[in-house]
Amino acid sequence: MAIGVSWLVTFFPSFLLAILVSLLLPGAKQPQFPFSGMDLFVRIVVVAPVLETLIMGAALLVLQLIFRPTLSVVMTAILAGLAHSFSPTGVAVWGLVIWWPFLIFATLFVVWRQRSLLAAFAVPAVTHALHNLPTAALIVSGIKV
């Protein structure tokens, strides 16, 4: 139940942010991936959520030693947006869209950390995978959005 609700809270606002960004910045470049097909699908739906959750979780654990959970979550979302904007496959405007889901993923991590470290990593990683699933499916299918 929590993962389903979390997916709804990440995907649809992020989708609306993407539309808003594309309307406000119609000439903005889209992220380009140097892989395709099932390789792209696996990387976006499996590898990225797992690796990014590990990085995010480690950052949150360290940040929470210094800051309150709320500030740690906000800082992590901003850092994730910046990382996606300036990654090799990223573009500057990507961070304007990606900060929202990472705000939710980081919140999930902090909340589920109260139950266990495994849950703190698993719940946001699965939510992240579901968040990426529709986009990966569209890219692999060749449908232009």
MOHUDA-V249036 format. One record per backbone hydrogen bond with DSSP energy under -0.5 kcal/mol. NH is the residue of the N-H (numbers start at 0). CO is the residue of the C=O. If there is no record, write none. Layout:
nh co
NH CO
NH CO
This chain:
nh co
4 0
5 1
6 2
7 3
8 4
9 5
10 6
11 7
13 9
14 10
15 11
16 12
17 13
18 14
19 15
20 16
21 17
22 18
23 19
24 20
25 22
27 24
31 88
38 35
39 35
40 36
41 37
42 38
43 39
44 40
45 41
46 41
47 42
49 45
50 46
51 47
52 48
53 49
54 50
55 51
56 52
57 53
58 54
59 55
60 56
61 57
62 58
63 59
64 61
65 61
65 62
66 62
71 67
72 68
73 69
74 70
75 71
76 72
77 73
78 74
79 75
80 76
81 77
82 78
83 79
84 80
85 81
89 86
93 90
94 90
94 91
95 92
96 92
96 93
97 93
98 94
99 96
100 96
101 97
102 98
103 99
104 100
105 101
106 102
107 103
108 104
109 105
110 106
111 107
112 108
113 109
113 110
114 111
115 111
119 115
120 116
121 117
122 118
124 120
125 121
126 122
127 123
128 124
129 125
130 126
131 127
132 128
133 129
135 131
136 132
137 133
138 134
139 135
140 136
141 137
141 138
142 137
